[in-house]
């Protein structure tokens, strides 16, 4: 009974700023995803609210998982970070096995568990954050002073990204690697070492684009989508049309034309474009404002943890902020034609159970960090 009372007290102490921003993002995301998916759901499943019901189902699971994350002390994740990363490797290997991993559109990224279809790479992102945060605390001096402290996590990251590329999941690779680089940089690695690895990774990314025809087509379509608007540039041109139709205040909720089978994956990768069409420039500002507020609050909590001497807590918060902001930036950039097209969901808004569960868990984790820091500070 005392444990239950303590747990309820902890839940009541969840950071109010994070709570309000998260609720706002979830509400806007549910409306945006439902509106974008109605026609597709009606055509494919005979139920226009099929994806809305699935979103609510995933939200209920995500809520339970988030509560568990919030009630779990942070030192548990610090002690088990290496084990979680090992589990991440196992899951990424399993998803590549025919009969275990589920293949969709030529990519093998999912594992079916009854009514759930989980995307392995989404959960691995959190494992990487836990492991790197613990490593940077344990090997603080080694990371700052020698090559070995830098090379060890880079070797593990290389092996991880190799498994991700075999799926293939280029978007998850970019976000995971980018988050790892930011965390290692914040850990105090020498600038020369950091720049050398960054340049090597950029060279590798260029090589992968050159030697994979479908990636090269995406890059050429990105530079001039209108040159082949009905083939390689189709998705991007349709997305840009959605932005253009939205103008300043949008065409109104439910009145999007691009979601009527003109824009593929309207409820997943391009939900932001449909939202921009229906709510215009003002609507996009609201979404941008919510993400800026969320990332700003997470960074503030990370800095607060650092001032309390809780380095692991701080690195986890910085990793979460980088992961969410990087994924949001790439998705919005792709939708607006600022970046080459790649499959990556918009946190809290795109349809995808794994993404929703992981993103909500990340916010709950940051809420736990803030709670523990406040206790340590005597507040």
KEBADO-949637 format. One record per residue (C-alpha): x, y negated, z. Coordinates in steps of 0.001 Angstrom, whole numbers, padded with zeros to 6 digits, always signed. Each point is the difference from the previous one (the first is absolute). Layout:
# residues N
XYZ/...
This chain:
# residues 379
+000000+000000+000000/+002844-002388+000867/+001634+000703-003384/-003286-000783-001764/-000366-003249+001925/+003583-000974-000889/-000645+000808-003662/-003145-002109-000091/+001869-002870+001650/+002733+000324-002629/-002551-000166-002816/-001507-003153+001469/+003473-001527+000052/+000509+000319-003771/+001408-003230-001446/-002992-002201-000930/+001730-001672-002919/+000874+003333-001600/-003486+001270+000719/-001760-002920-001707/+002262+000055-003061/-000349+003774-000386/-003804-000125+000276/-000147-002798-002583/+002217+001917-002426/-002017+003195+000427/-003319-001775-000535/+001208-001822-003103/+001669+003174-001242/-003141+002082+000409/-002082-002536-001925/+002607-000335-002751/+000536+003747-000423/-003725+000774+000055/-000767-002630-002627/+002865+001161-002230/-000952+003688+000228/-003803-000051-000439/-000131+000607-003754/+002744+002610+000008/-001614+001851+002917/-003429-000028-001632/+001384+001301-003283/+002253+002710+001407/-001850+001147+003138/-003569-001196-000516/+000225-002018+003214/+000964-003651-000285/+001091-000096+003645/+002118+003171-000150/+003299-001834+000525/-001520-002269+002640/-001055+003067+001997/+003444+001532-000435/+001589-003261+001157/-002100+000085+003179/+000961+003648+000534/+003689-000877-000358/-000510-003025+002242/-001405+002196+002791/+003036+002301-000222/+002321-003000-000170/-001624-001468+003117/+000593+003191+001993/+003590+000200-001220/+000543-003672+000844/-001280+000478+003542/+002402+002916+000449/+002865-002126-001327/-000894-002875+002304/-000231+002196+003092/+003320+001749-000714/+003024-001635+001698/+002565-001361-002447/+002836+001992+001563/-001696+003190-001259/+000600-001152-003593/+003547-001042+000904/+000822+003491+001298/-001633+001861-002890/+000985-002211-002943/+002476+002525-001442/-002564+002799+000336/-002650-002071-001788/+002421-000719-002854/+000741+003720-000300/-003736+000660-000126/-000249-002655-002729/+002590+001857-002093/-001934+003252+000445/-003299-001590-001060/+001581-001633-003071/+001495+003364-000980/-003305+001832+000537/-001926-002409-002198/+002231+000965-002949/-000898+003698+000274/-002702+001051-002520/-003087+001168+001826/+000833-002079+003063/+000341-003477-001481/-002904-001354-002006/+000763-001477-003421/-001930-003043-001277/+000832-001835-003238/+003355+001740-000290/+001127-000829+003564/+000206+002480+002859/-000388-002157+003114/-002907+001422+001977/-000787+002877+002360/-003627+001109+000313/-001207+000786+003527/-003692+000850-000273/-001946-003221-000635/+003229-002013+000352/+002578-000644-002697/+003106-001445+001610/+002777-001826-001841/+003263+001179+001498/+002038-003106-000826/-002296-002239+002066/+000763+001837+003242/+003694+000295-000822/+000240-003815-000009/-000752-000044+003719/+002498+002809+000652/+002734-002046-001706/-000758-003028+002192/+000184+002062+003208/+003243+001718-000975/+001805-003135-001173/-001097-002020+003042/+001407+002681+002295/+003190+000358-002045/+000668-003735+000027/-000338-000049+003784/+002127+003107+000622/+002717-000858-002551/-000066-003752+000374/+003785-000482+000193/+000719+002584-002694/-002413-001671-002435/+001638-003375+000532/+003639+001102-000026/+000507+002986-002326/-001091+001419-003342/-001106+003266+001596/-002747-001692+001981/-001385-001394-003244/+000556+003021-002261/-001781+002556+002235/-003520-001522-000202/+000601-000833-003683/+000697+003678-000747/-003248+001031+001694/-001870-002744-001815/+001429+001159-003329/-001202+003572+000637/-003428-001310+000973/-000346-002201-003076/+001082+002921-002181/-002952+002034+001282/-002315-002966-000558/+001220-000397-003579/-000624+003685-000695/-003727-000498+000703/+000413-002610-001642/-000963-002973+002215/+002066-002997-001074/-002113-002489+001970/+000457+001834+003320/+003722+000344-000758/+000410-003751-000464/-001970-000907+003144/+001697+002620+002215/+003505-000828-001225/-000656-003735+000275/-001197+000348+003579/+003036+002085+000897/+002364-002586-001497/-001644-002840+001926/+000177+001922+003287/+003664+000909-000527/+000803-003604-000908/-001689-001187+003198/+002036+002644+001852/+003123-002020-000765/+001661+001827-002895/+002811-001874-001734/-001206-002116-002896/+002552+001432-002455/-001117+003572+000672/-003619-000994-000273/+000430-001802-003325/+001975+002900-001464/-002780+002465+000756/-002695-002389-001227/+001814-000442-003337/+000440+003771-000293/-003709+000558+000616/-000917-002648-002559/+002248+001726-002548/-001682+003313+000828/-003460-001523-000418/+000973-001394-003396/+001346+003405-001034/-003219+001729+001085/-002031-002490-002020/+002149+000462-003092/+000036+003806+000057/-003715+000451+000805/-002136-000986-003026/-003174-000727+001992/+001861-002384+002315/+001613-001757-002948/-003427-000461-001564/-001264-001587+003223/+002907-002441+000026/-000445-001022-003639/-003769-000314+000492/+000619-002211+003027/+002127-002464-001975/-002701-000459-002664/-003211+001948+000766/-001932-001687-002810/+002353+001444-002625/-001661+003407+000498/-003076-000866+002014/-001968+003144-000870/+002794+002437+000863/+003010-000634+002262/-001198-003445+001067/-003629+000967+000553/-000118+000072+003818/+001857-003265+000421/-002005-001902-002628/-003283+001153+001547/+001249-001037+003430/+000975-003441-001307/-003432-000355-001604/-001543+000698+003418/+002085-002793+001556/-000936-002338-002823/-003716+000672+000342/+000133-000669+003745/+001185-003590-000471/-000361-002077+003191/-002923+001546+001911/-000653+003260-001853/-002967+001524-001808/-001596+001241+003232/-000001+003240+001985/-000993+002946-002192/+000119-001998-003243/+003406+001166-001240/+000093+001103-003622/+003508+001494+000097/-001059+002705+002470/-002458+001310-002621/+002640+002469-001247/+002177-002695-001614/+002608+000037+002780/+001203+003520+000951/+000507+000777+003695/-002022-003079+000937/-000695+001264+003533/+003598+001068+000741/+002951-001717-001667/-001942-002973-001420/-002546-000802+002701/+001700-003386+000497/-000692-000961-003634/-003697+000860+000364/-000168-001980+003234/+001615-002957-001795/-002600+000254-002758/-002915+000029+002435/+001326-002552+002519/+002408-002025-002101/+003018-001983+001122/-001611-000715+003381/-000458+003714+000645/+003611+000800-000820/+001107-002721+002421/-002022+001677+002744/+001708+003346-000656/+003428-001608-000138/-000726-001920+003209/-001034+003164+001842/+003145+001868-001037/+002223-002963+000906/-001691-000205+003404/+000419+003752+000577/+003673+000079-000989/+000707-003173+001962/-001544+001471+003138/+001931+003275-000374/+003274-001895-000442/-000814-002126+003054/-000540+003155+002061/+003263+001435-001341/+001857-003141+001055/-001729+000151+003394/+001171+003601+000449/+003537-000987-000955/-000005-002800+002570/-001018+002607+002612/+003032+002121-000927/-002171+002722-001549/+001980+000581-003189/-001842+003140-001146/-003352-001749+000385/+001289-002962-001990/+001382+002098-002868/-003279+001933-000259/-001985-003244-000181/+002339-001434-002632/-000268+003228-001986/-003801-000047+000121/-000086-003653-001097/+002346+000723-002907/-001921+003109-001070/-003445-001652-000024/+001185-003281-001527/+002062+001767-002665/-002878+002223-001049/-002458-002912-000061/+002414-002180-001982/+000651+002711-002608/-003696+000828-000422/-001023-003651-000349/+002971-000682-002273/-000985+002872-002282/-003628-001181-000091/+001046-003556-000891/+002552+001071-002608/+003023-001090+002047/+001403+003549+000278/-000019+003099-002238/-003011+002282+000429/+000425+002765+002588/-002419+002006+002096/-000024-001551+003473/-003005-000695+002193/-000801-003300+001696/+000042+000609+003786/-003459+000052+001658/-001767-000796-003297/+000693+002696-002593/-001814+003331+000154/+002327+002588+001515/-000385+001863+003265/+003699+000574+000641/+000866-003657-000550/-002798-001168+002307/+000968+002422+002765/+003685-000914-000119/-000560-003763-000249/-002441-000057+002920/+002376+002182+002013/+002827-002443-000698/-002037-002911+001332/-000981+002044+003059/+003673+000796+000524/+000872-003703-000036/-002844-000598+002444/+001597+002558+002335/+003352-001765-000350/-001583-003318+000986/-001742+001651+002958/+003196+001563+001343/+001933-003229-000419/-002701-001924+001846/+000162+002507+002861/+003781-000319+000116/-000394-003783+000091/-002430+000305+002925/-002994-001398-001893/
